[in-house]
């Protein structure tokens, strides 16, 4: 990766904190949770690494960590390259999905603000592929949109989520279109289903550590007695 002019989608870095309540706090918690159980020379897998925000935070906090980031979007990976230019020697970016990530034993894995873009039928498969790329005892931190899916709660939370990222005086018609777009483009699951799926993939000690409006975050671990088959 080399330094370059800001890419055309650099505004994403400014928009994300406005759309995700408490994003700087989430990044700080992420670093703390990984430090608890990873060595000073840890190799970290970051799924949905486009933009490079979380890798930047982790790289600045831990100078001995190295990172493999995977993302399907070439535009977002270009933004990550620009964001991570000062840490380029410690970061390898891969275009694609989890199957395109290195098949090695990572010390930890991270997936922030990504899983609500993954179809339900691909969720468990993705979690299992992350799990099999982790050392026994390794932590996995995941955070994305998750709220009740029974009515009227689902519609209420869709409306709240759409409104949060827009100005208070936004035209109601614009809000309605934003809500409808969220309803059709994102795959949002109940928090209980999220936790059950993590356990089904093999993770243990699943804990909710962050809840900010329509977003939830969990930390889970590969059991120490786990014997991965690669």
URLIN-V517834 format. One record per run of one state. SS is the DSSP state (a for helix, b for strand, c for the rest). FROM is the first residue (numbers start at 1). TO is the last residue. Records with the same first field share a line. If there is no record, write none. Layout:
# URLIN-V517834
SS: FROM-TO ; FROM-TO
This chain:
# URLIN-V517834
c: 1-11 ; 20-22 ; 38-42 ; 48-52 ; 62-65 ; 72-73 ; 84-84 ; 96-97 ; 101-105 ; 113-114 ; 118-119 ; 132-133 ; 147-152 ; 165-171 ; 186-188 ; 190-190 ; 201-202 ; 213-214 ; 223-230
a: 12-19 ; 23-37 ; 53-61 ; 74-83 ; 85-90 ; 98-100 ; 115-117 ; 120-131 ; 153-164 ; 172-185 ; 191-200
b: 43-47 ; 66-71 ; 91-95 ; 106-112 ; 134-146 ; 189-189 ; 203-212 ; 215-222
